[in-house]
């Protein structure tokens, strides 16, 4: 029965994929930014980077803002808000200011900036 209960992350959210067990930021960055990877694997990399935290993780996440997937970019902004790392602020502002960006991504970037509150 407990296998049917969603697992709540350390960030108090139920994520659509478990974090990757790989703790190498560069490997995770490669997976996250590989458009040929299945979205499930990319999400696993994203949630692992969130858990690792720090400058390298924020930069790896920000690199995914170049993705073709608005869903992925939305999730990147969301986890940046969860991390509450001020180093994410310039990347989120850039997404918010890009009038050609998907509205869902821009909205989540604004939410993340509010969560960071800096």
Backbone torsions as a table, in degrees:
resi	resn	phi	psi	omega
1	UNK	NA	-39.7	-177.9
2	UNK	-66.0	-20.8	178.3
3	UNK	-67.9	-19.1	-179.8
4	UNK	-87.9	-8.9	-178.0
5	UNK	-88.4	123.7	179.1
6	UNK	-60.8	145.5	179.6
7	UNK	-88.6	130.1	177.3
8	UNK	-89.4	129.6	-178.5
9	UNK	-73.2	170.5	176.1
10	UNK	-63.5	-13.4	179.6
11	UNK	-99.0	13.4	176.0
12	UNK	64.1	36.2	175.7
13	UNK	-130.8	155.9	173.0
14	UNK	-99.6	111.7	-173.7
15	UNK	-88.6	151.7	-179.4
16	UNK	-74.2	-6.1	178.6
17	UNK	-153.2	147.1	175.8
18	UNK	-73.5	149.9	178.7
19	UNK	-64.8	147.3	175.6
20	UNK	-60.8	149.0	176.1
21	UNK	-81.9	-13.1	176.7
22	UNK	-67.7	130.4	-179.6
23	UNK	-110.3	10.1	179.6
24	UNK	-88.0	112.5	-174.7
25	UNK	-58.9	-40.5	-179.0
26	UNK	-66.0	-42.4	176.5
27	UNK	-60.7	-43.3	180.0
28	UNK	-65.7	-39.0	177.6
29	UNK	-60.7	-43.3	179.8
30	UNK	-62.0	-46.7	179.9
31	UNK	-63.0	-46.5	-178.3
32	UNK	-59.0	-37.8	-174.3
33	UNK	-95.6	3.3	-179.6
34	UNK	-87.2	104.7	-178.1
35	UNK	-62.4	-17.0	-179.9
36	UNK	-86.3	-14.1	178.6
37	UNK	-73.0	151.4	173.7
38	UNK	-66.2	146.4	-178.0
39	UNK	-58.7	-34.4	178.7
40	UNK	-58.3	-44.5	179.4
41	UNK	-68.4	-36.8	178.5
42	UNK	-66.1	-39.6	177.1
43	UNK	-66.0	-38.6	177.7
44	UNK	-60.4	-41.8	177.6
45	UNK	-64.2	-42.8	179.8
46	UNK	-58.3	-47.1	-177.4
47	UNK	-72.1	-28.8	174.7
48	UNK	-67.7	-43.3	178.5
49	UNK	-61.7	-39.7	177.1
50	UNK	-58.6	-44.2	-177.5
51	UNK	-68.9	-35.6	179.7
52	UNK	-69.4	-46.4	178.1
53	UNK	69.8	-177.9	179.1
54	UNK	90.6	173.7	-175.8
55	UNK	-56.9	-47.8	-177.3
56	UNK	-62.0	-39.3	178.8
57	UNK	-67.4	-42.7	178.6
58	UNK	-60.7	-43.7	179.7
59	UNK	-66.9	-36.9	177.2
60	UNK	-65.1	-42.0	177.2
61	UNK	-64.4	-44.7	-178.2
62	UNK	-61.6	-32.1	178.4
63	UNK	-61.1	-26.6	-179.7
64	UNK	-73.8	-9.2	174.2
65	UNK	-66.5	-9.6	174.9
66	UNK	-87.5	0.4	-178.0
67	UNK	-65.0	158.0	173.6
68	UNK	-80.5	-12.1	-173.8
69	UNK	-95.9	114.2	175.3
70	UNK	-65.1	-34.1	178.2
71	UNK	-60.6	-46.2	179.8
72	UNK	-64.2	-45.1	-179.5
73	UNK	-62.9	-36.6	175.7
74	UNK	-61.2	-44.9	179.2
75	UNK	-65.7	-36.7	176.9
76	UNK	-59.8	-49.3	179.3
77	UNK	-61.6	-40.1	-179.7
78	UNK	-60.7	-47.6	-178.2
79	UNK	-70.5	-30.3	174.8
80	UNK	-62.0	-39.2	176.0
81	UNK	-64.5	-40.2	177.8
82	UNK	-63.8	-38.8	-178.3
83	UNK	-67.9	-29.7	-178.5
84	UNK	53.6	39.3	179.7
85	UNK	-95.5	117.4	-179.2
86	UNK	-57.5	-20.0	178.2
87	UNK	-65.7	-17.8	178.6
88	UNK	-80.2	-16.6	-173.4
89	UNK	-53.4	-50.9	-178.2
90	UNK	-61.6	-35.4	179.4
91	UNK	-67.9	-39.4	179.5
92	UNK	-70.7	-39.1	177.3
93	UNK	-62.1	-41.6	178.7
94	UNK	-59.5	-41.9	178.0
95	UNK	-65.2	-43.4	-177.5
96	UNK	-64.9	-36.8	-178.3
97	UNK	-79.8	-15.3	-177.8
98	UNK	-79.0	101.2	-177.0
99	UNK	-67.3	-14.5	177.4
100	UNK	-90.0	-6.2	179.6
101	UNK	-72.8	150.4	176.5
102	UNK	-56.6	137.8	-177.6
103	UNK	-60.2	-34.0	178.6
104	UNK	-62.7	-39.8	179.7
105	UNK	-69.3	-44.8	179.5
106	UNK	-62.3	-41.2	178.2
107	UNK	-61.3	-45.6	-178.3
108	UNK	-68.8	-32.3	176.4
109	UNK	-63.9	-41.0	178.5
110	UNK	-65.2	-42.4	177.6
111	UNK	-60.8	-43.0	-179.2
112	UNK	-64.2	-41.6	176.8
113	UNK	-60.6	-39.9	176.5
114	UNK	-63.9	-37.7	179.1
115	UNK	-67.8	-36.8	178.8
116	UNK	-71.4	-40.1	172.8
117	UNK	64.4	27.7	-177.3
118	UNK	-106.4	NA	NA
